[in-house]
């Protein structure tokens, strides 16, 4: 279903409609180029990192290999998915036609230029890399903020999170340049912000999609309700815990806050009745992906309070677990829904889900398994590349072709 033009937007019924109709299919919605570019970059970053780790190449970046891998998975891959999601969701939120054509191509080009500048920052210089990298996020926030403000929509806090994400990006660059900042501050702030985005958006779409699917079943039973005060309390608790972790990642009090937030998120997830959706992988994967958030928070708390959990394993529960699986879940569903195709997960899509979940499990469990840690990490990398590679091969053509229902 296409959004209706907003009555106060003089551009929507004229210039935007013409631009949308004249654009190639891949530029008719933000999800199309950004999901394609993001998935491809997720593979490229991991392969380059593994080659650098093995000593086969030296990355021409001012970041060391580990820091570059961490930076690009967050601000490169996740940045692309955030852009694709927001540029697709905002028209539904506001009733305005989507940004398409040349303006969308320019935004994608800015993202690509930022990726190249960060990778080759040892050659082109840090100032250009910082300008393009943070500039992309700020331009994205400005574009999305304009749409939300004109429509007087209530989703402005999401735009503020993008601006804070740009701040985290700048802090990460500053640390790489030797600024006297707490180690990993920008990285932790970015992870905290993305986790909160997943909590906020997941809290809207997961119970809603679950309720819609259950309502179509012969015996729907009790359906998940709209977010309540309990959900707001859990989100506030999670924000407080992640803020404490960003500022004081080793404090015992931070550990207890994280454990409490993880328990709250687990209870929140249980209220959405995910166990009843196993017959529909497109819905079930959202619940399984969100499960990584309480797991990650609990493991992060345990890593602070005990020496039995490795901090890197806990951190990867949120990154390789929650962020990777949730983004792929949203990308596969949005690709079908916004290209006029049935909301059904075929065998290939189910394999994408299985591989991304396996990659997260292997990466988190690598230090615990009775196998060489590096070998397990390589298996996790293989599963990761398999998940994103299958997404590109299977969903890529849908993103590049016109809608199946004939709409623009």
N, C-alpha and C positions, 0 to 999 in steps of 0.2 A: 504494500500500500504506500503510495507516494504522498509526502506531506503537502498540504495546501500552502500557497504563498501567504506570507504574513501581510495583513492589510496595510500596515504602516511602512512596508518596504517597497519603494518605487522601482527598485532594480529587479525584484523577484519575478514579476510577470513579464518582463521584457528582456533585459540583457541576460539575466541568469538563465531564463528559459531557452533563449536562443543559443547561449553558450553550451548549455547542457545537451541540446539536441545536436549541435555541430561537433561536439567533442568525440574522439574515439572512445570506444567502450571502457578502456582501461582508465580513462580520466573522467568518468561520470560519477565518481564517488570516491571519497578519501580512502575507504577501505581497500579499494582495488590496487592502486600502486603501492600503498604503504604496507599492506599485508604481504604483497609479493616481495618488495624490497626487504622488509624486516625478516621474513623467513629465510631468504637467501643470505642475508648478512649474518644470521644466527649460525649458519653452517660455516661461512667463510671465517668468522671470528674464531670459532672453535678449532678449525683446521689450522689456521695460522698460529694459534696459540700452542697447539700440540707440536707443530714443527719447530717453533721457537723453543719450547720446553725440551725438545729432543736435541737441540743444538744444530738443527739443520738450516735454520735461517736466523737472521738478526733483524728484528722489526725496526724500521726507520722512524720510530716514534720517540718522543721525549718521555713517554711512560715506559717503565720496564714491562716485560712480557706479561707478568701476572696482573699488574695494574691496568695495562691496556685491555686485556681480556675482560677484566672486571668492569672497566669503564664502558667498553663497547657493548657488552651484554645489557648493561643498564641503560645508558644514555643513547646507544645506537639502536639495538633491537627493541627494547621496551619503549624507547622514544618513538620509534616508527609505529608500534602497535597502538600506543596512546593516541598518536596523530590519526591513525586510521579509524580507531574507535570513536574519538570525539567528533571528527568531521562527518561521521556517519550517524552518530546518535543525536547530535545537535539539531539537524533538520527535523527529526522526530520530536525532540523536546520543544522546539520553537515554532514549527510550522513553516519554516523558511526553506527555500530550495537550497540544495547543497552547493558548496564551492566546487567548481568543476573546470575543465578545460585548462587554459593557460595559467590562471592563478594557482590551480592545484599542481600543475607541472612545475611551476616555479618553486612551490613549497617542497615538493619531492626533490627537486634539484638542489635546494639549499641543504636538505638532509644529507643527500649524497656527497655534496661538497664538504660538509662537516665531517663525514666519515673519512673521506680521503685526507682532509687536512689533519685530523687527529692521528691517522695512521702514519702519515709522512711529516709529522710535526718537527722531527729532527732536521728536516730539509727546508720546509716552508716557514718554520718558526712558530713559537708558541702563541704570539699575539693573534695571528690569523686563525689558528686552530680554535682558540678560545672565542674569538669573535663569531666564527661560523657556528661552532657547536652550541654555545649558549644562545646565540642569535636565532638559531632555528627554533628552539623552545620558546623564546620570547615572542617571535613572530607567530608561532602556532597559538600561543596564549592570546595574543592580540586579535588574531583572526576569529578564534572561538569566542573570546570575550565580547567582541563586537556583535556577533550573532545573538549571544545570550542577553546582552544589555538592550539591544534594539527590541527584542521580543519580551523584555522584562521577565525573563525566565528565572526560576529559582535555583538553577544549577551553577550559579557563579562560584560557590566554594570549590567546585571541581577545577575551574580555571585558576583559582588561587593556588591549588596544589601543583598545577603545571608551572606556575611562576616560581614556586618554592623548589620544584624539581630543577629549574634552570639555575637557581642559587646553589643547589647541591652540585650541579655540574661545574659551576665556577669554582667552588671550593675544592673539588677533586683536581681540577687543573692547577689551582694555586698550590696544593700540596705537592704535585708533581714538579713544580718549579722551585720547591724548597721553602715555601712560606711556613712561618712558625705556627702551624695548626696542629691540633691533636691528630694523631695518626688515624687515617681512615674516616675522618669526620664527614667529608662529602659523600663517600660511599655509604656510610651508615644512614645518613639523612635521606639519600635516594632510596635505599631499601625500605626505610620506614615509610616514606611517602607512597611508594608503589604498593606496599602492603596495605596502607590505609585506603588507597584507591580501590584495590581489590575488595577490601572489606565493605566499602561504601557501595560500589557498583554491584558486587556479588550479592549484597543484602537486598538489592532491588530486583535483579533479574532472576536469581536462582529460585526464590519462593514463587515469583510470578510465573516463570516457565513451568515450574513443577505443578503449581495450581492449575494452569491451563491444560497441561497434559493429563493430569488426574481427572479433571472435570469431563474429559472426553471418554473416560473408561466406563465400562458397564456398571461398576460399583465404585464410584469415586470416593466414598467415605468422607472423613473429615479432611478438609483442605487446608494447606498452609495459609496463614493470614498475612495481612500487610505488616510492615515493620512496626514495632511497638516501642514503648519506653525501654523495655529490656534491651532491644537492639541498640538503641542510642547509648545506653549505659555501657554495653560491651564495647561499642566503638570508642567511646570516651576513655574507657579503661585501657583499650589497646593503644590509643594515641598517647596516653600518659606513659605506658610501659615502653613504647617505642621511642618516645622523646627521652626518657630516662636512659635507655640503651644508647641512643645517639650521643648524649652528653657524657654519660658515665658508664661505659660498657662493662666495667669490671666490678662495679659496686654490688654488694650483696643485696641491697634494697632493690636494685634494678632486676636482679634475678627473681626475686619474689613477685615483683610487678609483672614480669613476663610470664611466670607460671600462672598467676591469677588471670591475666588476660587470655592465655592459652586455654585455660579451663572455661572461661566465659565464651570464647569463640567455639569451643567444642559443643557446649550446651546450645549455643545459638544455631549451629549447623544441625544439631539433632532435631530441632523444632521444624525443620524444612522437609522432613520425611523422605530423605533421599533413598532410603532402602526400598521404597515403593516404586522407584523409577527405573529399576534395572532393565526393564524390557525396552527402554528407549535410551540408547547410548548418548544421544545428543543432550539429554537432560541429566543422565546419570554422571557423565563426565564432569559436569559443573560441580556436583556434590563432591566427587572424588578429588577434583582439583582444589576445591576450597578446604578440604580436610587437611591439606598441607599447611594451611595457615596456623591452626591450633597446634599441629605437630611441630612446626617450626618455632613457634613462640615457647612451647613447653621445652623443647630441646635447647633453645637459647638460654632459657632460665636455668635449666639443669647444668649447662656448660659453665655457667657462672658460679652456681652453688656447689657443684661437685667437680671432681676431676675425671669422672667416668664418661663424659660426653665431650667429644672434640668440638671446639667452636666452629671449625670449618664445616663439619658435618651438619651442625645445627643451622648454620647460615645457608647452606645449600638446600635445606628443606624449604626455605622461603624462596630461593632464587631458582635453582634447577627443579624444585618441586612445584611450589604454588605458582610462581610467575610463569614458568614455561607451560605447565599444563593448563592453567586458566586462560592464558592468551591463546593457545591453540584451540581450546574449547570454544572460545568466543569467535575466533577467526573462522573456524569451520562452520559454525552456526550462522554467522553473519554472511558468509559467502553464499550460502544457500538461500537464506531469507531475502537478501538484498539483490540477488540476481534472478529472482522469480522461480526458484527451484524448490522441490518438495523438501521439507525439513525431516530428512531421513539420513541415517548414517549407514552407508554401505560397508562392505568388508574392508575396503581400503581405509576408510575413515576410522573404523574401529581399530585397525592396525596402527594408525597414527596415534590414537589415544593410548593403546597398549605400550607403544614404544616410548612415548614421552613420560608415561608413568614409570616404566621400567628404568629409564635414564635417571629419573629423580631418585628412585629407590636405590639403585646401584651407587649413585654418587654419594648419597647420605650414608649408606651402609658400608662403603668401601673400607674404612678402617676397622670394621667389626668382623668382616667375613674372613674365613680361614683360607684366604687366597692373597697373592701379592697385590698390594694396594694399587700399584700402577696398572696392573692388568685389569683390575675391576674398573678403574677410571677409564681405561681405553674402551672397555665394553659399554660403559655409560655413554662415552662419546659416540660410539657406533650407533647406539640406540637413539641418541639425540639427533644425529645427522639423518638417520633413517626416518624419524618422525617428521622432521622439517622437509626432508627431500620428498617424501611421499605426499606431504601437503602441497608442495610446489607442483609435482607431477599431476596430482589428481585435481586440486582446486585451482591451480594456476590458469588452466584454460577457461574455467568459469569466470575468473576475474578479468580475463582479457576479451571475453565475448559479450555481445549484447544480452540483455535480460531474456530469459527463456519465455516470458509471458508477453514479450513485445513492447513493454513500457520503456521509456527512455532510460 
